[in-house]
Amino acid sequence: MKRLFISYVALIPMLATSCIFDAPGDDFYRTLWKSEEVSQGPIEVSSISLEFLCNGGALVNLISFSDESLDSIESPDSGQSMQAAKVTRTITGTYFPDGSRVVFDRLSTVVQGNEVIFTEAHRSGDTLFLLWNSENSDAQFTTVLHRKSSYD
């Protein structure tokens, strides 16, 4: 009996924090989105990925390539070694679903001296329209992402 009680006590925290169940009414729950065509704006990134996690968490990865001098590929013109270095920035925050729309909270970062704030997203099937703005611009930018069925 004592062993059974200990097993139940050990199981309770695991069940309370597990995210094996679906979230009713949340069309974004545990989905992954990616874009290779980032709209022109005040930041230079090569791609954006967005993952909706358990318990209302959101994770954005901004990927850019910087031209750093590295010792791997020799440039035929200059004789110098150059390679584009992949730089990934990860941002975490929370999201609140409302039908085919989601609003973000605390999903911002500073990129190239600009604070970038991801405000909301709109879903249409396997396409997601991610809305964001920058502190140095009055414009709102939209990046189109597509749903991924698995991680690359």
C-alpha positions in Angstrom: 0.0 0.0 0.0 2.8 2.4 0.9 4.5 1.7 -2.4 1.3 2.4 -4.3 0.9 5.7 -2.4 4.4 6.8 -3.3 3.8 6.0 -7.0 0.7 8.2 -7.0 2.5 11.0 -5.3 5.3 10.8 -7.8 2.9 10.7 -10.7 0.9 13.9 -9.7 3.5 16.5 -10.6 4.2 14.8 -14.0 0.5 14.9 -14.9 0.1 18.5 -13.8 2.9 19.7 -16.1 2.5 17.4 -19.0 1.1 18.6 -22.3 0.0 15.5 -23.9 -3.6 16.7 -24.2 -5.0 18.9 -27.0 -6.1 22.5 -26.1 -9.7 22.8 -27.2 -10.4 26.0 -29.2 -6.7 26.6 -29.8 -5.9 26.2 -33.5 -2.2 27.1 -32.9 -1.4 24.6 -30.1 1.8 22.7 -30.8 2.3 23.9 -34.4 5.5 24.9 -36.1 5.6 27.6 -38.8 8.5 28.8 -41.0 9.3 31.5 -43.6 12.2 31.7 -45.9 10.9 35.0 -47.5 11.0 37.6 -44.8 9.4 40.9 -45.8 11.6 44.0 -46.2 11.7 45.9 -43.0 14.1 47.6 -40.6 15.8 44.2 -39.7 17.8 41.9 -41.9 17.0 38.2 -41.3 17.0 35.3 -43.6 14.2 33.3 -42.1 11.7 33.3 -39.2 10.3 30.3 -37.5 7.5 30.4 -34.9 6.5 27.5 -32.6 3.4 27.4 -30.4 4.3 25.5 -27.3 2.3 23.9 -24.4 0.8 26.1 -21.8 0.5 29.2 -24.0 4.2 29.5 -24.8 5.5 31.0 -28.1 9.0 30.7 -29.4 10.4 32.7 -32.4 13.7 31.9 -34.0 15.3 34.7 -36.2 18.0 33.4 -38.5 20.4 35.7 -40.2 23.7 35.3 -42.0 26.6 37.7 -41.2 29.7 38.0 -43.4 32.3 37.2 -40.9 35.9 36.4 -41.9 36.4 32.7 -41.2 39.1 30.3 -42.3 37.1 28.0 -44.6 36.4 29.3 -48.1 38.9 31.3 -50.1 37.5 34.2 -52.2 38.9 34.0 -55.8 38.9 37.9 -56.1 40.6 38.9 -52.9 42.4 35.8 -51.7 40.7 36.2 -48.3 38.7 33.5 -46.6 35.0 34.4 -46.2 32.0 32.5 -45.1 28.5 33.5 -44.1 28.1 32.6 -40.4 24.6 31.5 -39.4 23.3 33.5 -36.4 20.1 32.4 -34.6 18.3 34.5 -32.0 15.5 32.8 -30.0 12.7 34.8 -28.4 10.2 33.4 -26.0 6.8 34.8 -24.9 3.2 33.8 -24.5 0.2 33.7 -26.8 -3.5 34.0 -26.4 -5.7 32.4 -29.1 -8.9 33.9 -30.4 -10.2 31.7 -33.2 -8.0 32.0 -36.2 -6.1 34.9 -34.6 -3.5 34.9 -31.8 -2.2 37.8 -29.7 1.4 37.7 -28.3 2.6 39.0 -25.0 6.3 39.7 -24.2 7.5 38.5 -27.6 10.1 41.1 -28.5 13.8 41.5 -28.9 16.4 44.0 -30.1 17.8 43.3 -33.6 20.5 45.6 -35.1 19.7 48.3 -32.6 15.9 48.2 -33.2 13.4 46.7 -30.8 11.2 44.3 -32.7 7.8 43.5 -31.3 5.7 40.6 -32.5 2.1 41.6 -31.9 -0.2 39.0 -33.4 -0.7 36.3 -36.1 -3.6 35.3 -38.3 -4.1 31.7 -39.6 -5.6 30.7 -42.9 -5.2 26.9 -43.3 -1.5 26.1 -43.5 -0.5 29.8 -43.9 0.2 32.2 -41.0 0.5 35.9 -41.3 2.9 37.2 -38.6 2.5 40.9 -37.7 5.3 42.8 -36.1 6.6 46.3 -35.8 9.8 48.1 -34.9 10.4 51.0 -32.5 12.1 53.0 -35.3 9.1 52.7 -37.8 5.5 53.6 -37.7 4.7 50.8 -40.2 3.5 47.4 -39.3 5.2 44.5 -41.1 3.7 41.2 -42.1 5.7 38.0 -42.7 4.1 35.0 -44.3 4.9 31.6 -42.7 3.9 28.1 -43.7 3.1 25.2 -41.4 5.7 22.6 -41.1 4.7 19.0 -40.3 8.1 18.2 -38.8 11.4 19.8 -37.6 14.1 20.2 -40.3 
